[in-house]
Amino acid sequence: MTVLSVIIPTRDRCSMLMEALPPLLQDPGVGEVVVVDDGSTDGTSAALDDLARA
């Protein structure tokens, strides 16, 4: 089975990421998800930190 690396560039898309990431993280075909935050001011970084700790 092929395992994918998913790279997501983002800026100020916290709510969209929080909706999109859980299914990706549960997909057995996804080996890693890398989110590149370009200076978000909407709480994206904190939300990603919380998700990483969960």
C-alpha positions in Angstrom: 0.0 0.0 0.0 1.3 3.5 -0.8 1.6 5.8 2.1 1.3 9.5 1.4 2.8 12.6 2.9 0.4 15.5 2.9 1.7 19.0 2.9 -0.7 21.9 3.6 0.4 25.5 3.3 -1.9 27.8 5.2 -2.6 31.2 6.6 -5.6 32.2 8.7 -7.6 29.1 7.9 -8.0 27.7 11.4 -11.6 26.5 11.1 -11.0 25.0 7.7 -8.0 23.1 8.9 -9.8 21.8 12.0 -12.5 20.4 9.8 -10.1 18.9 7.2 -7.3 17.4 9.4 -9.1 14.8 11.5 -10.2 12.6 8.5 -6.7 12.9 7.1 -5.1 11.8 10.4 -7.3 8.8 10.5 -6.7 7.7 6.9 -4.4 4.6 6.8 -3.0 5.7 3.5 -1.6 9.0 5.0 1.7 8.5 6.7 2.2 12.1 7.8 0.6 15.5 7.6 2.8 18.6 7.5 1.1 22.0 8.0 3.1 25.0 7.0 1.7 28.1 8.8 2.6 31.4 7.2 2.1 33.8 10.1 -1.6 33.2 10.8 -3.3 35.6 13.2 -6.5 33.6 13.8 -5.3 31.0 16.3 -4.2 28.5 13.7 -0.8 27.8 15.4 -2.4 27.2 18.9 -5.1 25.0 17.4 -2.5 22.9 15.6 -0.5 22.6 18.8 -3.6 21.3 20.6 -4.4 18.9 17.8 -0.8 17.5 17.9 -1.1 16.9 21.7 -4.4 15.1 21.4 
